[in-house]
Amino acid sequence: MGLEKSEKIYERAKTLLPGGVSSPVRAIKPYPFYTASANGSKITDVDGNEYIDYCLAYGPKILGHAHPRIKAAIVEQLEKGWLYGTPTELEVNLAEKIAGLYPSIDMLRFVSTGTEATMSAIRAARGFTGKNKFIKIEGGFHGAHDAVLVKAGSGATTLGKPDSMGIPGDFTKYTLQVPFNDIEAMTSLIESNRDELAAVIIEPVMGNIGPILPEGDYLKEVRKVTQENDVLLIFDEVITGFRLAMGGAQEYYGVTPDMTTLGKIVGGGMPIGVFGGRREIIEMIAPSGGVYQAGTFSGNPASAAAGIAVLEVLEKENVHRILNAKGDELRARLSDLVSDMGLDYNVCGIASMFKIFFGDAPSNYQEVLKCDKEGYFEFFHRMLKSGVFLPPSQFETNFLSFAHTDLDIDRTLEAYEANLK
Ligand SMILES: *Cc1c(COP(=O)(O)O)cnc(C)c1O
């Protein structure tokens, strides 16, 4: 397995792009592989190496790469132009579809990324309540905007620099933190701040340091305590939306938040973000209300066409039922492997999300930090050499796609066994 071409591209890239990449988690040391193409469950680099992909663009590619139906929808739209700066029926169709699946969403606004979605959702919550503070979960990741880059997951955790330079302390002084799965801490923080508290934002399954699942009735209790204290509850379902079920984690766990953010899967692999919620909240958004939000690429027709196509395939082909069962099977086989080998490792996950933790199964951010991240990174490299591309960090979720075959999974388990040894 050679990586000569990737190494050469990296030499050029690192003088132009910080770390040689366009987003931090892609900067795999000593240099990343540069991708030439991807199809189904496979991703191929410029040196011709093919990998079974469990990174899947960090979540969006639930049907695998280059799915023919999605591709056809995008191509059909390209023929008609791909950006107008005017409204289209496509965005109305996609909005109807989403609102029909998410009871928490009466109205919504399309944006281009998950980052914009959470940034705007928090602004809307503040505008609606007239309050400034909000609570996030330690290790929760809600994109890369100022107010949420405090003990944030994803690349920020991996780098060990949870707080970014360049963010004035004043911009995060309204951002409060609690550990996941600790309803007492949540309740007391809400009660002591209730007069100034606009919202709680939470990933219902922590995907950016995990997957870490909510324990027992945690989500229901968070719903109850927010409601009792007149605090809005925002589910950040940028990963879990259309991943756990068509109606996301809120359908899976039967908990209805006041607002929801979506992204990743819902654009079929094209850039997208969505924030929505109760009508009286989202009507606050400009131009119907006084909370300003705007975007050149928002609701762009290629993303909307791809989004409609992916949702159709997910529904028609019963993807979640089949894929979630595959996920259960994969996790069970991995757990057996780990225990047969006598390792103190733990396999966690839900639906088509999974991860092997090099340590105890974590239930929050502090616990996940105790896992052996250097050991994991070495394991990642060995898996790559065996033709399996896992996300390059102990803190990123692995995803399974509908394109992964039984043969892919058998090969993957063989690679786990060989490399865990
Ligand atoms: C990926 C992610 C975001 C940010 O979305 P981008 O499209 O990368 O801006 C926000 N929240 C969660 C939970 C995510 O996983």
The ligand as a Tripos MOL2 file, in Angstrom:
@<TRIPOS>MOLECULE
LIG
   15    15     1     0     0
SMALL
NO_CHARGES

@<TRIPOS>ATOM
      1 C1        -21.6590   18.1170   12.3790 C.3       1 LIG1
      2 C2        -22.4510   18.7090   13.4760 C.ar      1 LIG1
      3 C3        -22.7560   20.0770   13.5240 C.ar      1 LIG1
      4 C4        -22.1580   21.0480   12.5480 C.3       1 LIG1
      5 O1        -22.5880   20.8240   11.2540 O.3       1 LIG1
      6 P1        -21.7010   21.4060   10.0320 P.3       1 LIG1
      7 O2        -22.5240   21.1080    8.8250 O.co2     1 LIG1
      8 O3        -20.3950   20.6760   10.0810 O.co2     1 LIG1
      9 O4        -21.5400   22.8550   10.2820 O.co2     1 LIG1
     10 C5        -23.6100   20.5320   14.5060 C.ar      1 LIG1
     11 N1        -24.1220   19.6920   15.4210 N.ar      1 LIG1
     12 C6        -23.8340   18.3780   15.4280 C.ar      1 LIG1
     13 C7        -24.4650   17.4950   16.4450 C.3       1 LIG1
     14 C8        -22.9790   17.8440   14.4650 C.ar      1 LIG1
     15 O5        -22.6680   16.5570   14.5080 O.3       1 LIG1
@<TRIPOS>BOND
     1     1     2 1
     2     2     3 ar
     3     2    14 ar
     4     3     4 1
     5     3    10 ar
     6     4     5 1
     7     5     6 1
     8     6     7 2
     9     6     8 1
    10     6     9 1
    11    10    11 ar
    12    11    12 ar
    13    12    13 1
    14    12    14 ar
    15    14    15 1
@<TRIPOS>SUBSTRUCTURE
     1 LIG1         1 GROUP 0 **** ****
